[in-house]
Amino acid sequence: MLTDGSEFCIHHVRRVRKAADEALTAELFASTDDFSTAASVNRFIGNVIKQFALKRIHQRDAATFGYLGQLLLNGIVARQREEVRAAEAAKSASAKEDVTIIWDMPAPPYERNAETQGSR
């Protein structure tokens, strides 16, 4: 049985669509190994924009991918802030170990006039 306007039957249409979906997925993730850096997330978002411009993905899917990319970027920034805070805390902890308190520091010499000593 042929589908409307297609030269393939339902079974073969599904196979063609599956192959096209796999090719699209491969192109979206082509330059992205993981999403642990801002550069890899930006490459992925760039691929999404390219596929959307070529009308290979729907606007809703492109918006969803863009939103997820923004969430990933926010997570990367938050993780970097945590790493900076941890490094600062470790630095301040090591600086606290170097503090020395001197208890027997001599007092500054006071010069008293003979007049003020006599009036007391």
Backbone hydrogen bonds, N-H to C=O, Kabsch-Sander energy under -0.5 kcal/mol:
donor,donor_aa,acceptor,acceptor_aa,energy
3,T,8,F,-1.6
6,S,3,T,-1.6
10,I,1,M,-0.8
13,V,9,C,-2.4
14,R,10,I,-2.3
15,R,11,H,-1.6
16,V,12,H,-2.4
17,R,13,V,-2.7
18,K,14,R,-2.5
19,A,15,R,-2.2
20,A,16,V,-2.3
21,D,17,R,-2.7
22,E,18,K,-2.3
23,A,19,A,-2.1
24,L,20,A,-2.3
25,T,21,D,-2.5
26,A,22,E,-2.2
27,E,23,A,-2.0
28,L,24,L,-2.5
29,F,25,T,-2.1
30,A,27,E,-0.8
32,T,29,F,-1.1
33,D,31,S,-0.5
41,V,37,T,-1.8
42,N,38,A,-2.6
43,R,39,A,-2.1
44,F,40,S,-2.0
45,I,41,V,-2.5
46,G,42,N,-2.3
47,N,43,R,-2.2
48,V,44,F,-2.2
49,I,45,I,-2.4
50,K,46,G,-2.3
51,Q,47,N,-2.6
52,F,48,V,-2.5
53,A,49,I,-2.6
54,L,50,K,-1.8
55,K,52,F,-1.5
56,R,51,Q,-3.0
57,I,51,Q,-0.8
62,A,58,H,-2.4
63,A,59,Q,-2.6
64,T,60,R,-2.2
65,F,61,D,-2.7
66,G,62,A,-2.5
67,Y,63,A,-2.4
68,L,64,T,-2.6
69,G,65,F,-2.4
70,Q,66,G,-2.2
71,L,67,Y,-2.2
72,L,68,L,-2.2
73,L,69,G,-2.5
74,N,70,Q,-2.5
75,G,71,L,-2.2
76,I,72,L,-2.1
77,V,73,L,-2.3
78,A,74,N,-2.3
79,R,75,G,-2.3
80,Q,76,I,-2.3
81,R,77,V,-2.3
82,E,78,A,-2.2
83,E,79,R,-2.0
84,V,80,Q,-2.2
85,R,81,R,-2.7
86,A,82,E,-2.4
87,A,83,E,-2.1
88,E,84,V,-2.5
89,A,85,R,-2.6
90,A,86,A,-2.3
91,K,87,A,-2.2
92,S,88,E,-2.8
93,A,89,A,-2.2
94,S,90,A,-1.9
95,A,91,K,-1.8
96,K,92,S,-1.8
97,E,93,A,-0.9
98,D,94,S,-0.5
98,D,95,A,-0.8
99,V,96,K,-1.0
102,I,100,T,-0.5
103,W,101,I,-0.6
112,R,110,Y,-0.7
117,Q,113,N,-1.7
118,G,114,A,-1.8
119,S,115,E,-1.5
120,R,116,T,-0.5
120,R,117,Q,-0.5
